Amino acid sequence: MSAHPSDRPRTALVIVAHPDDAEFACGATVAGWAAEGWQITLVVCTDGGSGGPDEATDVSPETRRMMSMTRKAEQRASAAVLGISEVVFLDYPDGQLEPTLALRRELVRQMRRTRAYRLICQSPDRVWTPSYALGRFHPDHLAAGAATLAAVYPAAQNAWDFPELLAEGYPPSRVRELYIVGAPHLNYAVDISRTIEIKLAALGCHVSQIGHDQSALATRIRQWAAERGEPFGLPLAESYHRVEN
């Protein structure tokens, strides 16, 4: 990993589609960075309003609003456990996210505002293996990944893209380290042996999604972490496709 320059703030940005996406994908990594003194902003693209049970019969606007409020509260509590400094909700409708120019502009605004040196995002590509990858097919995840990568390069670092952001006081800023979760090719892993308990505690805040009895989930998380670490010679890991810019 390249050395961090002294003239750049130790800032990191995590961009995901839904509340709880970050905890599943990179919670232990983020907890480790926070412990090292990194200032981390989490951007959640959707409002989380479609997070109710699949068999629900009441999907009225009011029910969706209440679900969104619940999930946002859970996300803020979880972020506090991980050591995340700030949570930003973009409030796009859950289940309808698309990689539009409007979303790209907002993500560029967040990258420039935070001057993020590191950034974690979801993959814009479907991955067919391993068997637990079904969640990676979610169109919101793919859209968030596509919009984020389009924002990272060249828009965030190019004054000619979205010049209105200059007038808002957000000059170009280059993301130097990019970590893509769930990519087809994984070339980097973070040892999470010391932070997996924090990840599990953060996931535990999302009661509306995983319930109160989380022992089975904890077992699966540990199994997945061991599987991800094995190719890199690590006991427990979160893995990424990492790119230096």
Buried (B, 14 or more C-beta within 10 A) or exposed (E): EEEBEEEEEEBBBBBBBBBBBBBBBBBBBBBBBBEEEBBBBBBBBBBBBBBBEEEEEEEEEEBBEEBBEBBBEBBBBBBEBBBBBEBBBBBBEBBEBBBEEEBBBBBBBBBBBBBBBBBBBBBBBEBEEEEEEEEBEBEBBBBBBBBBBBBBBEBBBEEEBBEEBEEEEBEBBBBBBBBBBBBEEBEBBBBBEEBBEBBBBBBBBBEBBBEEEBEEBBEEBEEBBEBBBEEBEBEBBBBBBBBEE
